[in-house]
Amino acid sequence: MSTETRVNERIRVPEVRLIGPGGEQVGIVRIEDALRVAADADLDLVEVAPDARPPVCKIMDYGKFKYETAQKARESRKNQQQTVVKEQKLRPKIDPHDYETKKGHVIRFLEAGSKVKVTIMFRGREQSRPELGYRLL
């Protein structure tokens, strides 16, 4: 099923539960009557709850409705917090001082609240000895 909101003639059901332009409940009416009421008010018939039986339609200005839903989506995206994943790359043959430095970075990232991904890069014959990587962790 598409996520696009159906409007006016795109609503293909025999009857709908109609909500008037002021928010008042009109009741269950035939689609032709609902379209006529919307046209008389110079507004659009917008399907707001397509999964209900019968579907709920509201008489409103569709352009304004689209704008308000876009604003709500933008506002909710703004309030979401991005999870930051820091990555630290190691090799099996790492110098002890380099290892301690990188370990300190990982600890600092974790204390700051970031998620940390530690990658151990194997080259050549190192790939046949994964236990070196486990020992490193």
N, C-alpha and C positions, 0 to 999 in steps of 0.2 A: 504494500500500500504506500502511496506517495505521502510525503510530509507536507506538500503544498495544501494550503487551506482552500477549500472549494467555495466558490462565490457565485451567486445568482444562478444562471442557467446551468452551471457545472454541477449543481446539486441534483443528483439523479435518484431521489427516493420519492415515494408517493405522498408521504405526509411527514411533517416535522413538528417538534415542540418549539413554538415561537416565543421569543423574548422581544418585547418592543424596544423602540429607541431610547426610552427613559429607564429601561431595566425592568419594566413590569412584565410579568408572565402573562402571555396571551392565551396559551393553551396549545393543544394539538390541532393543527390545521393542514389542509392540503397544500402542496408545494405551490400550486398556481395562485392560491389566495395569498400565501406569504409573499410571493414575488410581486403581486399586485400592490399589497400594502407597502412594501419596500419602495416600489417605483413611485407610488403616490407621495411618499415622504421624501422622495429624491435622495434615497440612501441605498445601500447595498444589503443583500441578504447574505450573511456570512455564517458558515457552518463552524461552530465553536466546539462542539463535542460530537465528532463523527461516530464514536463507538457506542454511544447511548442508543437505546431503543425507545422511541424513534430518535433520530439525531436531533441535537439541539442547535437551533439557528437563531442568530440575533440580527436585528436590523440596526446597522451602523454604517459609518463611513469607512470603507475598506482601506483607503489610503492612510487614514489616521490610525486604523487598527494595525496595519503593517508597520508604520513608523513606531508606534508604541511597543510592539513586540520586539522590533530591532533594538530599541533603546534598552528594554529590559535585558535582552541577551547581552548587549554590550556592557551593561552595568554588572551583570553576574560574572562576565569574563574578567572584568576589572577587579572584582573582589576575590577571585580565585588566587590561591598562592601557588607559585611555580615551585616544584620540587627541583632542587639543584643537586645533580650527581657529579661529584668530583671524582676524577680518575687518577690513580697512581700506577705507573707502569714500572715493573721490576724485571730483572733477568736473574736466572738461577746463579750465575757467577757474579754476584754483586759484592763490592767491597764492604766490610763491616761498618765503616763510618757512613758510607752512602746509604746503607740499609737503615741505620739509626736515624739519619736525616729524613729519609722518606717516611719512616715509621712516625717520626714527630709530626710531619705534615698531616698524615692520616689522623693522628690523635687530635690535632688542632681542628681539622675539618669536622670530625665527629663532635667535638665540644661546641663548635659553632652551630651545630644542628643540621649540617649537610649530610647527604648520603654519600658513601664512599664506595667506589668500585676499584678493587685492586686487580690488576692484570699482570700475569707473569708471562713474559714473552720467551718462547723457546725457539732456538735456531738449530738447524742441522741435527746432529746426534743428540742434542739435549731433549729432543722430542721423544726419544725412546726411554727417557728417565724422568717420568712425571713425579717420582718421589722427591726429587730435588725441589720441586715447586711446593710440595706439601711441607717439607722441612722448612722452607723459607717463610711460609705463613705461620 
